[in-house]
Amino acid sequence: MTSDDAPLAPYVPAHGKGVEGDYLVWLAYNEPSAEIFLARAGIEAGQVYRTWDAGFGAVLTGEQVEAVRRIPGVALVEQDTEGRPTPYTRATPGERVDGSYIVEVAPGADPTVVAARLGIAPTAVLRHALLGFGAEMSDVQLDRVRRDPEVTHVWDDARMYVAD
């Protein structure tokens, strides 16, 4: 099967097919990380405005959208729309720390400034493996954080266990 014959990933247009704009690309389970996939797909770093475990958001041309849809491992391509909440990864109920979250901010953003602007008091500020902050938040605060353009991902805080 050639790449032209490959089955196309589903596409959910918001403003019409083939339109240049912001797109969310969801990767199938067990696919490599978004960063590895981006390199494989030839998408430039400057086109990407968000990544998360299962995909990425990028400014793509109509041709790039069609090319990405043909790459094995792409589960869904959809146009990003204004006001769409940032991806949120839930922990399992037994591991979740209720009301506590890890918030990743965009490269170049200052986590303390983002948190202050949103009225959030961070319990931790992260600047090494992840750029962001940890915080206890209400559901209303979580929704506000997820709609901020400088927030790229939110995770439930979770308990970690060491195996014997």
N, C-alpha and C positions, 0 to 999 in steps of 0.2 A: 504494500500500500504506500503510495507516495504521499508527501505532505499535502498535496492538492486533493487527494482522495480521502484524507483523514476525516473522521467524523468531527463535526463542529461542536464546540462547547455551547451550551445554551446562552442566549444573548437576550438581555432585558433592556430594550431602549426606553429612555425617558423622553428624548427629544427627537428621535428619528435615527434610522440606521445610517452608519457611515459618517456621523457628525464628529468632528474633532472636539475633544473636551475631556472632562474628568471621568475616569472609569475605575471601577473596583473589579479586580480580577481575583476570583476565589479558586484556590488550588485544591485538588482532590486529596483526600486523606492519604498519608504515607508519601506524599511528594516532598521533594527537598524544600528547604526554607525559601521564603520569598526572595531573599538576597541572592541565593544560588540560581533560582529560576530567572530573576531579572537579567543576570549575566548571560544565561543561556538564551534568553529571548531577545537580547540585543537592545534592551531598553536602557536609555541613558539615565544616570543618577539624577540629573536635573529635571527629568520628567516625573520623578516619583515624589509624591507628597505624603505618603503614609505606607507603612508596612506592618504586618502583624503575622502571627503564626501561620495562618491559612491563606495569606494572600497579600495584595498590595493595592494602593490607589495610585494612579499615574495619569498624566495628561498624554493622551494618545491620539494619533490621527486615525481616520477611518480605516486606512490600509493596515496600520498596526493592530487595530482591534481585530480585523479579520485574520491577520497572521497569528495573533495570540490565541484566537479561538481554535486554530488548527494544531496547536502544540499539545501533545499528549500530557495529561495531568492537569489540564485546566477544567475546572468543574463548572464555572459560570463566569460570564462577563456581563456587568451591568453598569449603566451610566450612574455616576455619583450625582446626587442632587443636593442642592443647598439645604442645610439644616439636618442632613442625615447624621445620626449619631455615630461617633467613633466606635470601632469594633470593641466588643466587651467579651472577655473570656471568663466563663464561670468555672469555679472549682467545684469538686464534688461536695455534696452536703456534709459529709463527715470530715472533710478537710477545710472547708470554708471557714474563715473568721468573719462572722456576721458583722456587717457595717464597716469593714476595713478593706481598703483597696490599694492597688499599686497603679499609678498613673504615669504613662510615658508621654513625654512632650517631644515636639519636633526638634530636629537638629538646629542649633542656633538659638533656641528658646531657653530662657532661664527658668528652671522649675519653681524657684521661690517667687518670681514675678508672676508666673502663671497662676500659682496657688493663691497668692495675695489678691490678684485681680478677681479671682473667682470666690473670694471670701473663705478659703479653705486654710486650716492650720495644719501644715504637714507634720506627721509624726517622724518622718525621715525624708531627707533630700538625697537623691541618687544622682551621681555624676560620673560613674565609671562604667560598669557593665551595661547600665541602662541610664538614660537621662530622664529624670522624672522625680516623683515623690510618692511617699506612702501617706495615707490619711484615713481617718475615720470620717465617714460621710453618711448623711441621710439619703433616702431615695431621691429627694428633690435635688440635693447637691450633686449626686451621681449623675442625674440627667443633665444638669447644667454643665458639669465637667465634660461629659461625652459630646456635648454640642459645641464645645470651644474649638476653634480652628487650629489652635496650637497643640491640642491633645491628639496623639496618634493612636493610643491604645489604652484600655483599662482592663485590669485583671482583678478578680477577687483575691484578697490576701488569703493565703492558705497555710495550714500547718504542714510541716515537712517532718518526715520520720526517717531515722537511720535504720537500715535493715541489719539484722543480726548476722 
